[in-house]
Amino acid sequence: MNNRGKLIVICGIDGSGKTTLEEGIAHCLQEQGIDVLQTKQPSDRYRNDPHVRAYLDNGVRGISMEAMALLSAYDRLEHIEKVILPALESGTWVICNRYVYSALAYFKHRGVDIDFVKAINAQVIEEDFAFLTDLPASVACERVRTRDGSTAKFEEKNIEFMESVRQTLLDIFPAQYSILDGTMTKAELLNLALDHIKHEI
């Protein structure tokens, strides 16, 4: 019997409901007696790098976007190796908030060739389930503004940029996975996601 855990990834632009869905799925799995690890990409280490932080907060480009993409890929691969894989091998289900699809979309609109981003992320492991929470950038940005106020990140304040990222996510998201309407209620969104994974529980 294969007791390996399952990897669930949730992608979407900021403010699209990723974290709410993550919390809901984790709670339901735990109620079924399943061990769950909730994690995210990129890690806090990446986000707190001085160059990354300067860009995310204020749009300051202290290093090239290609260099930042490399930092992101390194962070992702190490996270998979040291956090995700050990958990899966122990039988734990892992829910990852953002994954490689987010990196592809965001870095494309930061001016990085998407084939370069694909190449440096070629060794990521394939997820068992993936969800894309989708809604118009205008709605997502308003949610972020309400939630974060003046601490909202540089890109999150740019509706045009976020809409471009949204459209790229829709274009690149694998057809076998689920695109969920982020304007639905929390309960509706969760129930729809659970419908896709219940056969494995």
GROMACS elastic network, one bead per residue, 0.5 to 0.9 nm:
[ bonds ]
;  ai    aj funct       b0    kb
    2     5     6  0.87640   500
    2    91     6  0.88860   500
    3    88     6  0.88196   500
    3    89     6  0.78623   500
    3    90     6  0.78237   500
    3    91     6  0.53837   500
    3    92     6  0.88049   500
    4    87     6  0.87628   500
    4    88     6  0.55171   500
    4    89     6  0.52062   500
    4    90     6  0.65712   500
    4    92     6  0.72344   500
    4    93     6  0.82388   500
    5    35     6  0.86963   500
    5    36     6  0.88774   500
    5    87     6  0.73601   500
    5    89     6  0.65045   500
    5    90     6  0.70856   500
    5    94     6  0.71952   500
    6    88     6  0.64254   500
    6    91     6  0.79402   500
    6    92     6  0.72222   500
    6    94     6  0.62327   500
    6    95     6  0.84214   500
    6   127     6  0.76688   500
    6   128     6  0.58872   500
    6   129     6  0.78737   500
    6   200     6  0.87189   500
    7    84     6  0.80954   500
    7    88     6  0.73587   500
    7    92     6  0.89278   500
    7    93     6  0.60169   500
    7    95     6  0.61011   500
    7    96     6  0.74974   500
    7   126     6  0.82613   500
    7   127     6  0.51283   500
    7   128     6  0.51737   500
    7   129     6  0.64645   500
    7   130     6  0.84104   500
    8    93     6  0.76599   500
    8    94     6  0.60785   500
    8    96     6  0.62067   500
    8    97     6  0.87045   500
    8   127     6  0.61534   500
    8   128     6  0.59917   500
    8   130     6  0.56452   500
    8   131     6  0.78777   500
    9    22     6  0.87964   500
    9    94     6  0.81919   500
    9    95     6  0.57300   500
    9    97     6  0.60599   500
    9    98     6  0.62942   500
    9    99     6  0.63522   500
    9   127     6  0.67445   500
    9   128     6  0.81970   500
    9   129     6  0.63714   500
    9   131     6  0.63422   500
    9   132     6  0.85750   500
   10    18     6  0.60433   500
   10    19     6  0.83698   500
   10    21     6  0.80866   500
   10    22     6  0.72641   500
   10    95     6  0.75395   500
   10    96     6  0.63127   500
   10    97     6  0.51659   500
   10    98     6  0.54385   500
   10    99     6  0.72974   500
   10   129     6  0.86091   500
   10   130     6  0.57963   500
   10   132     6  0.58950   500
   10   133     6  0.73308   500
   11    16     6  0.87731   500
   11    18     6  0.65585   500
   11    96     6  0.87180   500
   11    97     6  0.65255   500
   11    99     6  0.66209   500
   11   100     6  0.88789   500
   11   101     6  0.71261   500
   11   102     6  0.62605   500
   11   130     6  0.76354   500
   11   131     6  0.61915   500
   11   133     6  0.63548   500
   11   134     6  0.87206   500
   11   169     6  0.83731   500
   12    15     6  0.81199   500
   12    16     6  0.59503   500
   12    17     6  0.78771   500
   12    18     6  0.66443   500
   12    98     6  0.73685   500
   12   101     6  0.88715   500
   12   102     6  0.70456   500
   12   131     6  0.83414   500
   12   132     6  0.53354   500
   12   133     6  0.50860   500
   12   134     6  0.60753   500
   12   135     6  0.85550   500
   12   165     6  0.88488   500
   12   166     6  0.71090   500
   12   169     6  0.72749   500
   13    16     6  0.56897   500
   13    17     6  0.86750   500
   13    18     6  0.84145   500
   13   102     6  0.79190   500
   13   132     6  0.89483   500
   13   133     6  0.78643   500
   13   134     6  0.75182   500
   13   135     6  0.83986   500
   13   137     6  0.76946   500
   13   140     6  0.74156   500
   13   156     6  0.88000   500
   13   162     6  0.68446   500
   13   163     6  0.85119   500
   13   165     6  0.70957   500
   13   166     6  0.61391   500
   13   169     6  0.84524   500
   14    17     6  0.78503   500
   14    18     6  0.79955   500
   14   137     6  0.86951   500
   14   140     6  0.64845   500
   14   141     6  0.74156   500
   14   143     6  0.87338   500
   14   144     6  0.70512   500
   14   156     6  0.69066   500
   14   162     6  0.82032   500
   15    18     6  0.75146   500
   15    19     6  0.88704   500
   15   135     6  0.88750   500
   15   137     6  0.84954   500
   15   139     6  0.79688   500
   15   141     6  0.64150   500
   15   142     6  0.80352   500
   15   143     6  0.56132   500
   15   144     6  0.53602   500
   15   147     6  0.87154   500
   15   156     6  0.87223   500
   16    19     6  0.86122   500
   16   132     6  0.89507   500
   16   133     6  0.57600   500
   16   134     6  0.60949   500
   16   135     6  0.61781   500
   16   136     6  0.85325   500
   16   137     6  0.84123   500
   16   139     6  0.82704   500
   16   140     6  0.55042   500
   16   141     6  0.88294   500
   16   143     6  0.82163   500
   16   182     6  0.57624   500
   16   183     6  0.82466   500
   17    20     6  0.53464   500
   17    21     6  0.62188   500
   17    22     6  0.85915   500
   17   133     6  0.64167   500
   17   134     6  0.83932   500
   17   140     6  0.85503   500
   17   182     6  0.62990   500
   17   183     6  0.87747   500
   17   186     6  0.83683   500
   18    21     6  0.52776   500
   18    22     6  0.60865   500
   18    23     6  0.87136   500
   18    97     6  0.66961   500
   18    98     6  0.81685   500
   18   131     6  0.88378   500
   18   132     6  0.81735   500
   18   133     6  0.63810   500
   18   182     6  0.87855   500
   19    23     6  0.61330   500
   19    24     6  0.85580   500
   19    97     6  0.68944   500
   20    23     6  0.52649   500
   20    24     6  0.62873   500
   20    25     6  0.87751   500
   20   186     6  0.73390   500
   20   190     6  0.87782   500
   21    24     6  0.50697   500
   21    25     6  0.61603   500
   21    26     6  0.85091   500
   21   133     6  0.86297   500
   21   186     6  0.73399   500
   21   189     6  0.71434   500
   21   190     6  0.60334   500
   21   193     6  0.82719   500
   22    25     6  0.53339   500
   22    26     6  0.61122   500
   22    27     6  0.86054   500
   22    38     6  0.77032   500
   22    95     6  0.67399   500
   22    96     6  0.80009   500
   22    97     6  0.71334   500
   22   190     6  0.88415   500
   23    26     6  0.51724   500
   23    27     6  0.61489   500
   23    28     6  0.87208   500
   23    38     6  0.83009   500
   24    27     6  0.52285   500
   24    28     6  0.63302   500
   24    29     6  0.87157   500
   24   186     6  0.84286   500
   24   187     6  0.85895   500
   24   190     6  0.63197   500
   25    28     6  0.52048   500
   25    29     6  0.61670   500
   25    30     6  0.85694   500
   25    95     6  0.83582   500
   25   190     6  0.68047   500
   25   193     6  0.78812   500
   25   194     6  0.71467   500
   26    29     6  0.52057   500
   26    30     6  0.60971   500
   26    31     6  0.85891   500
   26    34     6  0.89680   500
   26    35     6  0.89387   500
   26    36     6  0.63525   500
   26    37     6  0.81196   500
   26    38     6  0.74602   500
   26    93     6  0.88934   500
   26    94     6  0.89252   500
   26    95     6  0.74532   500
   27    30     6  0.51765   500
   27    31     6  0.62169   500
   27    32     6  0.88421   500
   27    36     6  0.87710   500
   28    31     6  0.51088   500
   28    32     6  0.66101   500
   28    34     6  0.89248   500
   28   194     6  0.85468   500
   29    32     6  0.51438   500
   29    33     6  0.67081   500
   29    34     6  0.54357   500
   29    35     6  0.75842   500
   29    36     6  0.71920   500
   29    93     6  0.85274   500
   29   201     6  0.76516   500
   30    33     6  0.50079   500
   30    35     6  0.62076   500
   30    36     6  0.66677   500
   31    34     6  0.72830   500
   32   201     6  0.77096   500
   34    91     6  0.86339   500
   34    92     6  0.71459   500
   34    93     6  0.72137   500
   34   201     6  0.82373   500
   35    91     6  0.74763   500
   35    93     6  0.61462   500
   35    94     6  0.86410   500
   36    87     6  0.87597   500
   36    92     6  0.54770   500
   36    94     6  0.57756   500
   36    95     6  0.73446   500
   37    84     6  0.84955   500
   37    87     6  0.73969   500
   37    92     6  0.67022   500
   37    93     6  0.62088   500
   37    95     6  0.62456   500
   37    96     6  0.83756   500
   38    93     6  0.86132   500
   38    94     6  0.60009   500
   38    96     6  0.61791   500
   38    97     6  0.78133   500
   39    43     6  0.85243   500
   39    83     6  0.86119   500
   39    84     6  0.84280   500
   39    94     6  0.72974   500
   39    95     6  0.62075   500
   39    97     6  0.62825   500
   40    43     6  0.62843   500
   40    44     6  0.88166   500
   40    95     6  0.79661   500
   40    98     6  0.61494   500
   40    99     6  0.78507   500
   41    44     6  0.83596   500
   41    46     6  0.89406   500
   41    72     6  0.87181   500
   41    75     6  0.80862   500
   41    76     6  0.65607   500
   41    79     6  0.79619   500
   41    96     6  0.69329   500
   41    97     6  0.62436   500
   41    98     6  0.54446   500
   41    99     6  0.60040   500
   41   100     6  0.84655   500
   42    45     6  0.80529   500
   42    46     6  0.61986   500
   42    47     6  0.69064   500
   42    72     6  0.66364   500
   42    73     6  0.88114   500
   42    75     6  0.65944   500
   42    76     6  0.63807   500
   42    79     6  0.84682   500
   42    97     6  0.87986   500
   42    98     6  0.75929   500
   42    99     6  0.79551   500
   42   103     6  0.88646   500
   43    46     6  0.54062   500
   43    47     6  0.64141   500
   43    48     6  0.86763   500
   43    72     6  0.88597   500
   43    75     6  0.68665   500
   43    76     6  0.78201   500
   43    79     6  0.76965   500
   44    48     6  0.58638   500
   44    49     6  0.85326   500
   45    48     6  0.52286   500
   45    49     6  0.63620   500
   45    75     6  0.80627   500
   46    49     6  0.53524   500
   46    50     6  0.89841   500
   46    52     6  0.70408   500
   46    53     6  0.84944   500
   46    71     6  0.71620   500
   46    72     6  0.68020   500
   46    75     6  0.65501   500
   47    50     6  0.82492   500
   47    52     6  0.59554   500
   47    53     6  0.59027   500
   47    56     6  0.81614   500
   48    51     6  0.83084   500
   48    52     6  0.67438   500
   48    53     6  0.55873   500
   49    52     6  0.52359   500
   49    53     6  0.58831   500
   49    54     6  0.84773   500
   50    53     6  0.50955   500
   50    54     6  0.60421   500
   50    55     6  0.86435   500
   50    62     6  0.88219   500
   51    54     6  0.52140   500
   51    55     6  0.63803   500
   51    56     6  0.87228   500
   51    60     6  0.79721   500
   51    61     6  0.72644   500
   51    62     6  0.56096   500
   51    63     6  0.65860   500
   51    68     6  0.81444   500
   52    55     6  0.52278   500
   52    56     6  0.60918   500
   52    57     6  0.84981   500
   52    60     6  0.87662   500
   52    61     6  0.83849   500
   52    62     6  0.83120   500
   52    63     6  0.85386   500
   52    68     6  0.70050   500
   53    56     6  0.51355   500
   53    57     6  0.59175   500
   53    58     6  0.81769   500
   53    60     6  0.87869   500
   54    57     6  0.54280   500
   54    58     6  0.57435   500
   54    59     6  0.65421   500
   54    60     6  0.53850   500
   54    61     6  0.73324   500
   54    62     6  0.75519   500
   55    58     6  0.53941   500
   55    61     6  0.56777   500
   55    62     6  0.75718   500
   55   153     6  0.88689   500
   55   154     6  0.75488   500
   56    59     6  0.58997   500
   56    60     6  0.78721   500
   56   153     6  0.55883   500
   56   154     6  0.56106   500
   56   155     6  0.69624   500
   57    60     6  0.79724   500
   57   151     6  0.80198   500
   57   152     6  0.76852   500
   57   154     6  0.50767   500
   57   155     6  0.81851   500
   58    61     6  0.89444   500
   58   153     6  0.73083   500
   58   154     6  0.52954   500
   58   155     6  0.85948   500
   59   153     6  0.88020   500
   59   154     6  0.59198   500
   59   155     6  0.76807   500
   60    63     6  0.87856   500
   61    64     6  0.65997   500
   61    65     6  0.76472   500
   63    66     6  0.82534   500
   63    67     6  0.64117   500
   63    68     6  0.69398   500
   64    67     6  0.52045   500
   64    68     6  0.64089   500
   64    69     6  0.86705   500
   65    69     6  0.60289   500
   65    70     6  0.85660   500
   65   107     6  0.74204   500
   65   110     6  0.67099   500
   65   111     6  0.71672   500
   65   112     6  0.64484   500
   66    70     6  0.62840   500
   66    71     6  0.87246   500
   66   107     6  0.83900   500
   66   111     6  0.85709   500
   66   112     6  0.61364   500
   66   113     6  0.85873   500
   66   116     6  0.83914   500
   66   117     6  0.83779   500
   67    70     6  0.50444   500
   67    71     6  0.63392   500
   67    72     6  0.86514   500
   68    71     6  0.50062   500
   68    72     6  0.61933   500
   68    73     6  0.86594   500
   68   107     6  0.88641   500
   69    73     6  0.61584   500
   69    74     6  0.86104   500
   69   103     6  0.78712   500
   69   107     6  0.68711   500
   69   112     6  0.80260   500
   69   116     6  0.89553   500
   69   117     6  0.68431   500
   69   120     6  0.83443   500
   70    73     6  0.50379   500
   70    74     6  0.61147   500
   70    75     6  0.84637   500
   70   117     6  0.81368   500
   70   120     6  0.69986   500
   70   121     6  0.88796   500
   71    74     6  0.51890   500
   71    75     6  0.61054   500
   71    76     6  0.85836   500
   72    75     6  0.50902   500
   72    76     6  0.61282   500
   72    77     6  0.87002   500
   72   103     6  0.77720   500
   73    76     6  0.50047   500
   73    77     6  0.61331   500
   73    78     6  0.85256   500
   73   100     6  0.84773   500
   73   103     6  0.84084   500
   73   117     6  0.81087   500
   73   120     6  0.62722   500
   73   121     6  0.57421   500
   74    77     6  0.52833   500
   74    78     6  0.61102   500
   74    79     6  0.84020   500
   74   120     6  0.84826   500
   74   121     6  0.84618   500
   75    78     6  0.53381   500
   75    79     6  0.60207   500
   75    80     6  0.86468   500
   76    79     6  0.50470   500
   76    80     6  0.62101   500
   76    81     6  0.86731   500
   76    99     6  0.80563   500
   76   100     6  0.79886   500
   76   121     6  0.81234   500
   76   124     6  0.77930   500
   77    80     6  0.50810   500
   77    81     6  0.61903   500
   77    82     6  0.86103   500
   77   121     6  0.76950   500
   77   123     6  0.74069   500
   77   124     6  0.63460   500
   77   125     6  0.88985   500
   78    82     6  0.58970   500
   78    83     6  0.79113   500
   79    82     6  0.53581   500
   79    83     6  0.52980   500
   79    84     6  0.65088   500
   79    85     6  0.86456   500
   80    83     6  0.56069   500
   80    85     6  0.57955   500
   80    86     6  0.85445   500
   80   124     6  0.73734   500
   80   125     6  0.76527   500
   81    84     6  0.63970   500
   81    85     6  0.56373   500
   81    86     6  0.73870   500
   82    85     6  0.66978   500
   82    86     6  0.65790   500
   82    87     6  0.88547   500
   83    86     6  0.58846   500
   83    87     6  0.63902   500
   83    88     6  0.88683   500
   84    87     6  0.53241   500
   84    88     6  0.62215   500
   84    89     6  0.86996   500
   84    94     6  0.67387   500
   84    96     6  0.86786   500
   85    88     6  0.50865   500
   85    89     6  0.60835   500
   85    90     6  0.86020   500
   85   125     6  0.88964   500
   86    89     6  0.51564   500
   86    90     6  0.62794   500
   86    91     6  0.89032   500
   86    92     6  0.87185   500
   87    90     6  0.51848   500
   87    91     6  0.66035   500
   87    92     6  0.52186   500
   87    93     6  0.72594   500
   87    94     6  0.70767   500
   88    91     6  0.52222   500
   88    92     6  0.51130   500
   88    93     6  0.61772   500
   88    94     6  0.68447   500
   89    92     6  0.72704   500
   96    99     6  0.68598   500
   98   101     6  0.74914   500
   98   102     6  0.59857   500
   98   103     6  0.82948   500
   99   102     6  0.57331   500
   99   103     6  0.69783   500
  100   103     6  0.50636   500
  100   104     6  0.62963   500
  100   105     6  0.87785   500
  100   118     6  0.85117   500
  100   121     6  0.71712   500
  100   124     6  0.77195   500
  101   104     6  0.51417   500
  101   105     6  0.63401   500
  101   106     6  0.86654   500
  101   169     6  0.68393   500
  101   172     6  0.74089   500
  101   173     6  0.69534   500
  102   105     6  0.52456   500
  102   106     6  0.60320   500
  102   107     6  0.83711   500
  102   165     6  0.84673   500
  102   169     6  0.71023   500
  103   106     6  0.53046   500
  103   107     6  0.58340   500
  103   108     6  0.81665   500
  103   117     6  0.75976   500
  104   107     6  0.56066   500
  104   108     6  0.60259   500
  104   109     6  0.88315   500
  104   112     6  0.89905   500
  104   114     6  0.61504   500
  104   115     6  0.87752   500
  104   117     6  0.60621   500
  104   118     6  0.69387   500
  104   168     6  0.84273   500
  104   169     6  0.81555   500
  104   172     6  0.85261   500
  105   108     6  0.52986   500
  105   109     6  0.66365   500
  105   110     6  0.88867   500
  105   114     6  0.79574   500
  105   164     6  0.84550   500
  105   165     6  0.53828   500
  105   166     6  0.77567   500
  105   167     6  0.85746   500
  105   168     6  0.55498   500
  105   169     6  0.57867   500
  105   172     6  0.81488   500
  106   109     6  0.54219   500
  106   110     6  0.63761   500
  106   162     6  0.86741   500
  106   164     6  0.88918   500
  106   165     6  0.58649   500
  106   168     6  0.85654   500
  106   169     6  0.88444   500
  107   111     6  0.64488   500
  107   112     6  0.54780   500
  107   113     6  0.78779   500
  107   114     6  0.73275   500
  107   117     6  0.74613   500
  107   165     6  0.89502   500
  108   111     6  0.53942   500
  108   113     6  0.60122   500
  108   114     6  0.54060   500
  108   117     6  0.80942   500
  108   165     6  0.81184   500
  108   168     6  0.84363   500
  109   112     6  0.70873   500
  109   161     6  0.73149   500
  109   164     6  0.71987   500
  109   165     6  0.66529   500
  109   168     6  0.88372   500
  111   114     6  0.87587   500
  112   115     6  0.85942   500
  112   116     6  0.72890   500
  112   117     6  0.73311   500
  113   116     6  0.53651   500
  113   117     6  0.66800   500
  113   118     6  0.89032   500
  114   117     6  0.50250   500
  114   118     6  0.61664   500
  114   119     6  0.85923   500
  115   119     6  0.60859   500
  115   120     6  0.87354   500
  116   119     6  0.50905   500
  116   120     6  0.63591   500
  116   121     6  0.86563   500
  117   120     6  0.54061   500
  117   121     6  0.62701   500
  117   122     6  0.85435   500
  118   121     6  0.52024   500
  118   122     6  0.58764   500
  119   122     6  0.51046   500
  119   123     6  0.85025   500
  120   123     6  0.77437   500
  121   124     6  0.58776   500
  122   125     6  0.86336   500
  126   129     6  0.89606   500
  127   130     6  0.67169   500
  129   177     6  0.67580   500
  129   178     6  0.83577   500
  129   196     6  0.81163   500
  129   197     6  0.74419   500
  130   173     6  0.89395   500
  130   174     6  0.87075   500
  130   176     6  0.88352   500
  130   177     6  0.55535   500
  130   178     6  0.65211   500
  130   179     6  0.86440   500
  131   173     6  0.89983   500
  131   177     6  0.63890   500
  131   178     6  0.50319   500
  131   179     6  0.58541   500
  131   180     6  0.68707   500
  131   193     6  0.75214   500
  132   169     6  0.79973   500
  132   170     6  0.81172   500
  132   173     6  0.76638   500
  132   177     6  0.81658   500
  132   178     6  0.63428   500
  132   180     6  0.59057   500
  132   181     6  0.85170   500
  132   182     6  0.87352   500
  133   178     6  0.86720   500
  133   179     6  0.61445   500
  133   181     6  0.60951   500
  133   182     6  0.51473   500
  133   183     6  0.89358   500
  133   189     6  0.87152   500
  134   137     6  0.88693   500
  134   166     6  0.73863   500
  134   169     6  0.88921   500
  134   170     6  0.81421   500
  134   179     6  0.67565   500
  134   180     6  0.59695   500
  134   181     6  0.53236   500
  134   183     6  0.78714   500
  135   138     6  0.84480   500
  135   139     6  0.69243   500
  135   140     6  0.68041   500
  135   166     6  0.80702   500
  135   180     6  0.86870   500
  135   181     6  0.63107   500
  135   182     6  0.50409   500
  135   183     6  0.61876   500
  136   139     6  0.54951   500
  136   140     6  0.64304   500
  136   141     6  0.87387   500
  136   162     6  0.88548   500
  136   163     6  0.68604   500
  136   166     6  0.77814   500
  136   182     6  0.86721   500
  136   183     6  0.87915   500
  137   141     6  0.58532   500
  137   142     6  0.83740   500
  137   158     6  0.89409   500
  137   159     6  0.57425   500
  137   160     6  0.76790   500
  137   161     6  0.86163   500
  137   162     6  0.56431   500
  137   164     6  0.86379   500
  137   165     6  0.89068   500
  137   166     6  0.71420   500
  138   141     6  0.53170   500
  138   142     6  0.62680   500
  138   143     6  0.87444   500
  138   159     6  0.58714   500
  138   160     6  0.85861   500
  138   162     6  0.84316   500
  138   163     6  0.78069   500
  139   142     6  0.52201   500
  139   143     6  0.63217   500
  139   144     6  0.87806   500
  139   183     6  0.86712   500
  140   143     6  0.50844   500
  140   144     6  0.62805   500
  140   145     6  0.86573   500
  140   156     6  0.86350   500
  140   159     6  0.86490   500
  140   162     6  0.86037   500
  141   145     6  0.60793   500
  141   146     6  0.85642   500
  141   156     6  0.61031   500
  141   157     6  0.64405   500
  141   158     6  0.78140   500
  141   159     6  0.65142   500
  141   162     6  0.79872   500
  142   146     6  0.61540   500
  142   147     6  0.84927   500
  142   157     6  0.87868   500
  143   146     6  0.51547   500
  143   147     6  0.60349   500
  143   148     6  0.84457   500
  144   148     6  0.56645   500
  144   149     6  0.73730   500
  144   152     6  0.66893   500
  144   156     6  0.71999   500
  144   157     6  0.83715   500
  145   148     6  0.54141   500
  145   150     6  0.75557   500
  145   151     6  0.85572   500
  145   152     6  0.64554   500
  145   156     6  0.82965   500
  145   157     6  0.77214   500
  146   149     6  0.57379   500
  147   152     6  0.83357   500
  148   151     6  0.53705   500
  148   152     6  0.51893   500
  148   153     6  0.87368   500
  149   152     6  0.59159   500
  150   153     6  0.84697   500
  152   155     6  0.83645   500
  152   156     6  0.62905   500
  152   157     6  0.69553   500
  153   156     6  0.52825   500
  153   157     6  0.68122   500
  154   157     6  0.57669   500
  154   158     6  0.73199   500
  155   158     6  0.53366   500
  155   159     6  0.81864   500
  155   161     6  0.68807   500
  155   162     6  0.70831   500
  156   159     6  0.71781   500
  156   161     6  0.81903   500
  156   162     6  0.67605   500
  157   161     6  0.86921   500
  157   162     6  0.83588   500
  158   161     6  0.53792   500
  158   162     6  0.62543   500
  158   163     6  0.86430   500
  159   162     6  0.51029   500
  159   163     6  0.60010   500
  159   164     6  0.85785   500
  160   163     6  0.51533   500
  160   164     6  0.62983   500
  160   165     6  0.87793   500
  161   164     6  0.51583   500
  161   165     6  0.63789   500
  161   166     6  0.86717   500
  162   165     6  0.50201   500
  162   166     6  0.60896   500
  162   167     6  0.86645   500
  163   167     6  0.62065   500
  163   168     6  0.86584   500
  164   167     6  0.51922   500
  164   168     6  0.63099   500
  164   169     6  0.86873   500
  165   168     6  0.51511   500
  165   169     6  0.61959   500
  165   170     6  0.86890   500
  166   169     6  0.51508   500
  166   170     6  0.63431   500
  166   171     6  0.87211   500
  167   170     6  0.50758   500
  167   171     6  0.62193   500
  167   172     6  0.87959   500
  168   172     6  0.61193   500
  168   173     6  0.83067   500
  169   172     6  0.53483   500
  169   173     6  0.57057   500
  170   173     6  0.55728   500
  170   174     6  0.88637   500
  170   179     6  0.80355   500
  171   174     6  0.84838   500
  172   175     6  0.85942   500
  173   176     6  0.86646   500
  173   177     6  0.74776   500
  173   178     6  0.86766   500
  173   179     6  0.82505   500
  174   177     6  0.58092   500
  174   178     6  0.84512   500
  175   178     6  0.76098   500
  175   179     6  0.89232   500
  178   193     6  0.79454   500
  178   196     6  0.80885   500
  180   183     6  0.88087   500
  180   184     6  0.84569   500
  180   189     6  0.69125   500
  180   192     6  0.77941   500
  180   193     6  0.78499   500
  181   184     6  0.58668   500
  181   189     6  0.73018   500
  182   185     6  0.79798   500
  182   186     6  0.86655   500
  182   189     6  0.72223   500
  183   186     6  0.88036   500
  183   189     6  0.85994   500
  184   187     6  0.80371   500
  184   188     6  0.59660   500
  184   189     6  0.59125   500
  185   188     6  0.51751   500
  185   189     6  0.61378   500
  185   190     6  0.85530   500
  186   189     6  0.52115   500
  186   190     6  0.61263   500
  186   191     6  0.85960   500
  187   190     6  0.51578   500
  187   191     6  0.60532   500
  187   192     6  0.85475   500
  188   191     6  0.52220   500
  188   192     6  0.61711   500
  188   193     6  0.86471   500
  189   192     6  0.53154   500
  189   193     6  0.63207   500
  189   194     6  0.87206   500
  190   193     6  0.51303   500
  190   194     6  0.61049   500
  190   195     6  0.86186   500
  191   194     6  0.50639   500
  191   195     6  0.62087   500
  191   196     6  0.89972   500
  192   195     6  0.51957   500
  192   196     6  0.70038   500
  193   196     6  0.54752   500
  193   197     6  0.69674   500
  193   198     6  0.88357   500
  194   197     6  0.52375   500
  194   198     6  0.56522   500
  195   198     6  0.55733   500
  195   199     6  0.80111   500
  196   199     6  0.73978   500
  196   200     6  0.88797   500
  197   200     6  0.56696   500
  197   201     6  0.68945   500
  198   201     6  0.51775   500
